[in-house]
Amino acid sequence: MRPITSEYDYLSQMVPHHEDAITAARQLQRSNRPEMRQLGQSIVTTQTAEVGKMKGWLEQWYRQSPAPSPSGTTMPDLSGLSGDQLDKAFLQHMIPHHMMAIMMSQQLLMHGEAQHAEVADFARKVRDGQWAEVRTMRQYLAQWFGQQNMPCMPGMPGMTPGPHMSGMPGMTPGPHSGTPGGPTPTEPSPTGT
């Protein structure tokens, strides 16, 4: 993941990132668990709509810039897996995949890179919606596979939500168990307060 340095950068990286998630989530139609089929359908529906919105903004505001192109997938090919193998592999890879989108969204917001209010609102929605899904997926991993404290980023052991992510809503353990909220101390409020 490259750092987010502009609104265009955010949108052009997020489109292929979402498309990667959609491809993987479609595989969950074959899951034996209704919860996983529902999660997959929710990701496909939500992120397909979001890709359409982002492509529309890129066309409207950044027509002269290069079109988004995948920089390599972070999701494995799940087509040969089934049963528990499919569900576990999906969860183990989609959690860090979602964490990347959360961090990209938070970077855009914290650095004030959004040029349009609708993109800032969109980034908040992606951040908060995907964080809720991460919490659900972590519960599934623990419940079905006994897996606790799974690293959030592949190859980076210990990257679990904690104090080092305190600038991100819902990332610090506390009484609200990671409920995303309004502006963080590092994110300017829309009203400037």
N, C-alpha and C positions, 0 to 999 in steps of 0.2 A: 504494500500500500504506500503510495507516494503521499506526501503531505498535501492537504487541501490549501491552495493558495488563491483561489478565486471561485466565484459562483460557477463559472463555466467548467472549471476543474472538477468541482463537486458533481455537477450534473453529468459531465462526460465520463467520469469514473463510476458514478452510481448506476448508470444505465446498464453497462455490461455486468456489473456486480449483481444487480437485480435479476438480469437474464440468466445468470449462472444459478441463482437460487431457484428460479422458476423451473429450470430444466431438472434440477435435483428433486424438487418438491413434487413434480409430476410422477416420479417413481413411486411415491407413497400410495398411489391408487392401488398398488399391489400388496400393501401392508395388511396383515391379519388383524391389526388393532384399529378399531373405529376412531380412536383418538388421533392416531397418526394419519389416517386418511383425511380426517377433518382438518388437522394442522396443515397437511399438504395442500388441500383445496383452498384453505384460507390464504396461505402464502401465494399460491398461483393467482388467485383472484385479486388480492390486494396489490401485489407487486406488478402484475400485468397492467392494472389501471395506473399505477405510479410510473411505470415505464412510458406509457402513452403520454402522461402529463409532462414528464421530463423531456421526451423527444419533441413535444409541442413547444416547450419553452426554448429548447436548443434551436429549433427551426425559426422561432419568432425573434429571438434576441441574439443568437450566435450563428447565424446562417453562414458567415464567412469563415468560421472556425472549423477545424477538422471534425468529422463525425466520430462519435464514440466507437472505440474498437476494444475488444477484449485484450487484456494484458496477461492472459493466462488464468486458468480456472483455479479456484481454491476448493472446489467440490470434486470428489472422485466420481468416476462413472459407477453408478449404483445399479445399472441395468442387469448385472449378473447376480445380484444379491436378492435374497428373499427371507421372509420370517424375521426372527430376532436379528439376524445379521444385517438386514436392510434397515430396520428401525434403529439399531445401535449405531451403525455407520452414519446414517443420516444425522442423528442427534449429535454425535461426536464431531461432525464436520460443520453442521449448520450453526451450532452455538458460536464457534469462532468466526464464522462467516457473518453472522448477525452482529457480533461485536465489532467487526471492521466497519460495517455500515453505521453503527452507533457512534464510533469514534470519528468517522468522516463527518457525520452530521454535527457532532459536538464541536469539531474543529472549525467548521464553517461558522457556527454560531458564536463560539468564543472569540474568534478573530474578526468578527464583524464583516465577513467576506460576502454575505448575501447582498446583492444589489436590488433585489425585488422582495417585497414583504411576503409574497406568496411562496417564495423559495425558502425563506426563513421559517414560515409556518410549516411548510412541507418537511423541512429538516427536523423540526421539533416532533412532528408526527411520526416520522421514520424512527427517530431516536427512541421515543417513548413506546411506540407500538412494538418495535423489535426487542426492546428491553423486556416488555411483558412476555413476549414469546420466548426469550432466553430463559426467563424464570420458569416458565412452563416446561420447556425442554429439559432444563436441569432437574426438575422434579421427576420427569419421566425417566431420565437416566438413573436417578437414585432409586426410584420405585421399582423399575423393571430389571435393572442391571446392577444395582447396588453400587453405582458409581457416584462418589461424592467429590466435591472440589475439583472438578475437571478443569484443566487449563482452558482459558478462554481463547488463547491464540495458539495455533499449532506451533510446536517447536519452542514455545516459551513457557516452560513449567512455572506454575505459581501465578500466572496472570489471571487470578480470580479477582472478582470485584472486591475492593477493599479501600483503605485510606488513600492509596496512591491514585485512585480514580475519583477522588472526592469532588473534583470539578464537574462531575457528570451526575445529573439528577438520578437518584435511585442506585448509585454505585457504592454508597457507603452503607455497611450493615447498620441497622438501627431499628427502632421500634416500629417503623412503617414497612420494614422488610423490602426496601427498594422500590417504593412507589415514586415514579417520576412526577415532577411537579412543574412549577413555573420557572422563571428565570433563576439561574444560579448566581452566586455573587460575582462570577466572572463573565456572565452574559448580560449585556445591557438590556434593561427592560424596554419594551416598545414605547413606553411613555417617557423614557429617559430618567426615571427615578431609581 
